[in-house]
Amino acid sequence: MSQLETTILEWIASQQEEMTSLLAALVNTDSGSYDKQGVDAVGATLSAFLSGHGISTAVLPVEGFGDTLVAGTATVRRDVGRHNFLLLGHRDTVFGKGEAARRPFGVDAGRAFGPGVADMKAGLVMNAFVLAAFQRFAPDVPVVFMMTGDEEIGSQASLAHIREEAGTARAVFNAEPARATGNFVSGRKGGFTYRFEIAGKAAHAGVNFTEGVSAIGELAHKITALHALSDVESGITLNVGLASGGSSTNTIAAKAVGELDVRFVDNVQRARLIEDIEAILAQPVIQSTTTTFVRQSESLPLAPTGENTRLSALYREAAMDLGVDIAGEYTGGCADSGIASSAGAPTVCGTGPVGGKAHTEEEYILIDTLSQRAAIVAASIVRLAKELRRRQ
């Protein structure tokens, strides 16, 4: 272990109490995805912390959702090429206003609780302290911290920001919570949704049955055809999870609506699925029905590329050297790590503290893993930076 690595890790280990204090402030601030004021308030708290460590924060305005924030050491480079080490995280949660007051931050038997504590306010705290460590001890290492505000609803407002920052990243560490097993995330599915509306023709179901054209009947055909595209062994799943239509039992339905969730492993599957889905939606089975549709809420996959695999191996090696025996896990959930990876940046996910039961009232992290997982990320960056200097 180098002297720089030792120095940074010793400082991080001494910051556990301060990390917990900052985490409490974030968790006790409501920041649901549609609560721009709350998401930006979490950003202001993080910006104030970073300012106290001599780090300024740039604001990329986002209308209607939380702004994207970017902070970094002075040596961050914006020219062509992959130079920077990107710490990625989101400030929004799935919880509405009042949730933080109803069940505020608390610690019990080594576990910290509260809305968004794992997903992913603990990861934000961890990233903030990693950046502060490099600013203090190695400002020549180009570390960037990006904080988005709409991940839980698909990252559409911050998508371009993530892609741009990932375009100059040598490595990306996305601080979603580590799995309850302690493992990090080495692969994620991509996903998107479709909302589609079917128009038919109303008629009395008893008196003028043959004059009607059932939108619900067409919806049933489309659900069957869409679900048939699933290939679980290949990692492809399709689910129409919301369906509605009609006005009364004795009226042929003039309108029906469906909402489709799609998950896939790589972008080759994505392209084929879009083509097949839209062909099904566009082609009526029941003549005289028409369907309109829109693709929504897209997340790209964290695929097992060679560079991602190498970064995962380096991250795991750093953990093992610190006495933490972990491995990569694959998950069907989506995250911003997929956007970064699809932009060509070597990416590892689930680098945040160990936690579980996200999006529920039982959500938690193991509080001691705040400093533990910060140390693993910091050690990984020190080693990558040293490796890059040797090559130059």
C-alpha positions in Angstrom: 0.0 0.0 0.0 1.4 3.4 -1.0 1.9 6.2 1.5 -0.8 8.3 -0.2 -3.3 5.4 0.0 -2.4 4.9 3.7 -2.9 8.6 4.5 -6.2 8.9 2.7 -7.6 5.7 4.3 -6.5 6.8 7.8 -8.3 10.1 7.3 -11.5 8.5 6.0 -11.5 6.0 9.0 -11.4 9.0 11.3 -14.5 10.6 9.7 -17.2 8.0 10.7 -18.9 10.4 13.2 -18.9 13.3 10.8 -20.2 11.0 8.0 -23.1 9.9 10.3 -23.9 13.6 11.1 -24.1 14.6 7.4 -26.2 11.5 6.6 -28.7 12.5 9.3 -29.1 15.9 7.8 -29.7 14.5 4.3 -32.1 11.8 5.5 -34.1 14.3 7.5 -34.7 16.4 4.4 -37.6 15.2 2.2 -36.4 14.8 -1.4 -39.0 12.9 -3.5 -38.3 12.9 -7.2 -41.1 15.4 -7.8 -40.1 17.7 -4.9 -37.6 20.0 -6.6 -37.3 22.2 -3.6 -36.4 19.2 -1.4 -34.0 17.7 -3.8 -32.2 21.0 -4.3 -32.1 21.4 -0.5 -30.2 18.1 -0.2 -27.9 19.5 -2.8 -27.4 22.7 -0.9 -26.4 20.7 2.2 -23.8 18.7 0.2 -22.5 21.9 -1.5 -22.0 23.5 1.9 -20.1 20.5 3.2 -17.8 20.5 0.1 -17.3 24.3 0.3 -16.0 23.7 3.8 -13.3 21.5 2.3 -12.4 24.1 -0.4 -14.4 22.5 -3.2 -16.9 24.6 -5.3 -20.0 23.1 -6.8 -21.4 23.9 -10.3 -25.1 23.9 -10.8 -26.6 22.6 -14.1 -30.2 23.8 -13.9 -33.1 21.4 -14.5 -36.6 22.6 -14.9 -39.2 20.9 -12.8 -36.8 18.5 -11.0 -33.7 18.7 -8.9 -30.7 20.4 -10.5 -27.6 18.4 -11.4 -24.6 19.3 -9.3 -21.0 18.8 -10.2 -17.9 19.2 -8.0 -14.3 18.2 -8.3 -10.7 18.6 -7.6 -8.8 21.4 -9.4 -7.2 19.0 -11.9 -10.4 17.8 -13.5 -9.9 17.8 -17.3 -12.5 18.6 -19.9 -10.5 18.0 -23.0 -10.8 15.0 -25.3 -9.9 11.7 -23.7 -10.7 9.7 -20.5 -8.9 11.4 -17.5 -11.3 11.8 -14.6 -12.6 9.5 -11.8 -16.3 10.0 -11.6 -18.3 9.5 -8.3 -21.9 9.2 -9.3 -25.0 9.5 -7.1 -28.6 10.7 -7.0 -30.4 12.9 -4.4 -34.0 12.0 -5.1 -35.9 9.3 -3.2 -39.3 7.5 -3.8 -40.8 9.0 -0.6 -43.2 11.9 -0.4 -43.3 15.1 1.7 -43.6 14.5 5.4 -41.9 11.1 5.4 -38.7 12.4 7.0 -40.7 14.0 9.9 -42.7 10.9 10.4 -39.7 8.6 10.6 -36.5 10.6 11.0 -33.0 9.3 10.8 -32.0 6.9 13.6 -29.4 4.3 14.5 -30.2 1.0 16.3 -27.9 -2.0 16.8 -25.5 -0.9 14.1 -28.1 -0.1 11.5 -29.1 3.4 10.3 -32.7 3.9 9.3 -34.8 6.6 7.5 -36.3 7.5 4.1 -33.6 7.1 1.4 -30.9 6.2 3.9 -29.6 3.4 1.6 -31.0 4.5 -1.8 -29.0 6.5 -1.8 -28.2 9.3 0.7 -25.5 7.2 2.4 -23.8 6.8 -1.0 -23.9 10.6 -1.4 -22.2 11.1 2.0 -19.6 8.5 1.1 -18.8 10.2 -2.2 -18.6 13.6 -0.6 -16.0 12.4 1.9 -14.0 10.6 -0.8 -13.8 13.8 -2.8 -12.8 15.8 0.3 -10.0 13.3 1.0 -8.5 13.7 -2.5 -8.9 17.5 -2.3 -7.0 17.4 1.0 -4.3 14.9 0.2 -4.1 14.5 -3.6 -5.6 17.4 -5.5 -3.6 16.4 -8.5 -5.9 13.4 -9.0 -8.9 14.4 -11.1 -11.9 13.3 -9.1 -15.4 14.5 -10.0 -18.6 14.1 -7.9 -21.9 14.3 -9.9 -25.2 14.5 -8.0 -28.4 14.1 -10.1 -32.0 14.7 -9.1 -34.3 12.4 -11.0 -32.9 8.8 -11.0 -35.9 7.2 -9.4 -38.1 8.3 -12.3 -35.7 7.4 -15.1 -33.1 10.1 -15.2 -34.5 11.7 -18.3 -33.7 15.3 -17.1 -30.1 14.4 -16.1 -29.4 11.9 -18.9 -27.4 14.3 -21.1 -25.4 15.5 -18.0 -24.4 12.0 -17.1 -23.4 11.1 -20.6 -21.3 14.3 -20.9 -19.5 13.7 -17.6 -19.0 10.0 -18.4 -17.4 11.0 -21.7 -14.2 12.1 -19.9 -14.3 9.5 -17.2 -11.5 6.9 -16.8 -13.6 5.1 -14.2 -17.1 5.6 -12.7 -18.1 4.5 -9.2 -21.9 4.7 -8.8 -22.7 4.7 -5.1 -26.0 2.8 -5.1 -26.1 0.7 -2.0 -24.1 -2.5 -1.9 -26.2 -5.6 -1.7 -27.4 -7.0 1.7 -24.8 -9.7 1.1 -22.1 -7.1 1.1 -21.4 -7.5 -2.6 -21.2 -4.7 -5.1 -23.0 -4.7 -8.4 -21.1 -5.7 -11.5 -24.0 -5.8 -14.0 -27.5 -4.3 -14.3 -30.3 -4.8 -16.8 -31.5 -1.9 -18.9 -35.1 -1.0 -19.1 -37.8 1.2 -20.5 -41.5 1.6 -20.4 -44.2 2.1 -23.0 -47.6 3.7 -22.5 -50.1 2.8 -25.2 -53.7 3.8 -25.8 -56.2 1.9 -28.0 -59.2 3.5 -29.6 -62.2 1.3 -30.6 -65.9 2.1 -31.1 -68.5 2.2 -28.4 -71.8 0.3 -28.8 -74.5 -1.2 -26.6 -73.3 -4.7 -25.7 -76.8 -6.1 -26.0 -78.6 -4.1 -28.6 -75.9 -3.1 -31.1 -73.1 -5.6 -30.3 -71.9 -6.0 -33.9 -71.5 -2.2 -34.3 -68.9 -2.0 -31.6 -65.1 -2.4 -31.8 -63.6 -3.4 -28.5 -60.5 -1.6 -27.4 -60.3 -4.0 -24.5 -60.3 -6.9 -26.8 -57.4 -5.4 -28.8 -55.6 -4.7 -25.5 -55.9 -8.4 -24.6 -54.3 -9.4 -27.9 -51.5 -7.0 -27.5 -50.8 -8.1 -23.9 -50.5 -11.7 -25.0 -48.2 -10.8 -27.9 -46.0 -8.5 -25.8 -45.6 -11.0 -23.0 -44.6 -13.6 -25.6 -41.4 -11.6 -26.4 -40.1 -12.4 -22.9 -37.1 -14.7 -22.9 -36.1 -15.2 -19.3 -33.0 -17.4 -20.0 -31.7 -14.5 -22.2 -32.5 -11.9 -19.5 -35.5 -10.4 -21.4 -38.7 -9.7 -19.6 -41.8 -7.8 -20.6 -44.7 -7.1 -18.3 -47.9 -5.1 -18.9 -48.3 -4.1 -15.3 -51.1 -1.5 -15.7 -54.2 -2.0 -17.9 -57.6 -0.3 -17.9 -60.4 0.5 -20.3 -64.1 0.7 -20.9 -66.9 2.7 -19.3 -69.5 0.0 -18.3 -70.1 -3.7 -18.5 -72.9 -3.2 -21.0 -70.9 -1.0 -23.4 -68.3 -2.2 -25.9 -65.1 -0.5 -24.8 -64.2 2.5 -26.9 -60.9 3.1 -25.1 -58.2 1.0 -23.3 -54.8 1.9 -21.9 -51.8 -0.3 -21.1 -48.4 0.4 -19.6 -45.5 -1.9 -20.3 -42.2 -2.5 -18.4 -39.3 -4.0 -20.4 -36.0 -5.3 -19.1 -32.9 -6.4 -21.2 -29.3 -7.3 -20.8 -27.5 -5.4 -23.6 -28.1 -2.8 -26.3 -28.4 -5.4 -29.1 -31.5 -6.8 -27.3 -32.7 -3.2 -26.8 -32.7 -2.4 -30.5 -34.5 -5.6 -31.4 -37.1 -5.2 -28.7 -38.0 -1.7 -29.7 -38.6 -2.9 -33.3 -40.7 -5.9 -32.2 -42.7 -4.0 -29.6 -43.6 -1.2 -31.9 -44.6 -3.6 -34.7 -47.0 -5.3 -32.3 -48.4 -2.0 -31.1 -48.8 -0.5 -34.6 -50.5 -3.6 -36.2 -54.1 -4.1 -35.2 -55.5 -7.6 -34.5 -59.1 -6.3 -34.3 -59.6 -4.3 -37.4 -60.8 -0.7 -37.0 -58.9 -0.2 -33.7 -56.0 2.2 -33.6 -53.1 2.4 -31.1 -50.9 5.3 -30.2 -47.9 4.8 -28.0 -44.8 6.5 -26.5 -41.6 5.1 -25.1 -40.8 6.5 -21.6 -38.5 6.2 -18.6 -35.5 4.6 -20.2 -32.4 3.2 -18.4 -29.5 1.7 -20.2 -27.7 -1.5 -19.1 -24.5 -1.9 -17.2 -23.2 -4.7 -19.4 -20.3 -7.0 -18.7 -17.8 -5.3 -21.1 -14.1 -6.1 -20.8 -13.4 -2.7 -19.2 -16.2 -3.0 -16.7 -15.0 -6.5 -15.8 -11.4 -5.2 -15.3 -12.7 -2.3 -13.1 -14.8 -4.7 -11.0 -11.7 -6.9 -10.5 -9.6 -3.9 -9.4 -12.4 -2.8 -7.0 -12.7 -6.3 -5.5 -8.9 -6.5 -5.1 -8.8 -3.2 -3.3 -11.6 -4.5 -1.0 -9.8 -7.8 -0.3 -6.6 -5.9 0.6 -8.6 -4.0 3.1 -9.9 -7.2 4.6 -13.4 -7.1 2.9 -14.2 -10.2 1.0 -16.8 -9.3 -1.6 -17.8 -10.1 -5.2 -19.8 -8.6 -8.0 -23.5 -9.4 -8.3 -25.9 -9.1 -11.3 -29.3 -7.4 -10.7 -32.4 -6.8 -12.8 -32.8 -3.3 -11.4 -31.7 -0.2 -13.4 -29.5 2.7 -12.3 -27.5 5.6 -13.7 -24.4 3.3 -13.9 -26.0 1.9 -17.1 -26.0 5.4 -18.7 -22.3 5.9 -17.8 -21.3 2.5 -19.1 -23.3 2.9 -22.3 -21.4 6.2 -22.8 -18.2 4.1 -22.9 -16.9 4.7 -19.4 -15.6 1.7 -17.4 -18.2 1.5 -14.6 -18.8 -0.3 -11.3 -22.0 0.0 -9.3 -23.2 -0.7 -5.8 -20.1 1.0 -4.3 -22.2 2.6 -1.5 -22.5 1.3 2.0 -24.1 -2.1 2.6 -27.9 -1.8 2.9 -31.2 -3.4 2.1 -35.0 -3.1 1.8 -34.8 0.0 -0.3 -38.0 1.8 -1.0 -39.7 0.5 2.1 -40.1 1.7 5.7 -37.5 -1.0 6.7 -34.8 0.5 4.5 -31.4 0.5 6.3 -27.6 0.6 6.0 -24.9 -0.9 8.2 -23.6 2.3 9.6 -19.9 1.1 9.9 -19.8 0.5 6.2 -20.0 4.2 5.5 -16.2 4.6 6.1 -15.5 1.0 4.9 -16.9 1.5 1.4 -15.5 5.0 1.1 -12.1 3.5 1.8 -12.5 0.9 -0.9 -13.4 3.5 -3.5 -10.6 5.8 -2.5 -8.1 2.9 -2.6 -9.3 1.9 -6.1 -8.8 5.5 -7.4 -5.3 5.8 -5.9 -4.3 2.5 -7.6 -5.9 3.5 -10.9 -4.2 6.9 -10.9 -0.8 5.3 -10.1 -1.4 2.8 -13.0 -2.1 5.6 -15.4 1.0 7.6 -14.4 3.1 4.5 -15.1 1.7 4.3 -18.6 2.4 7.9 -19.4 
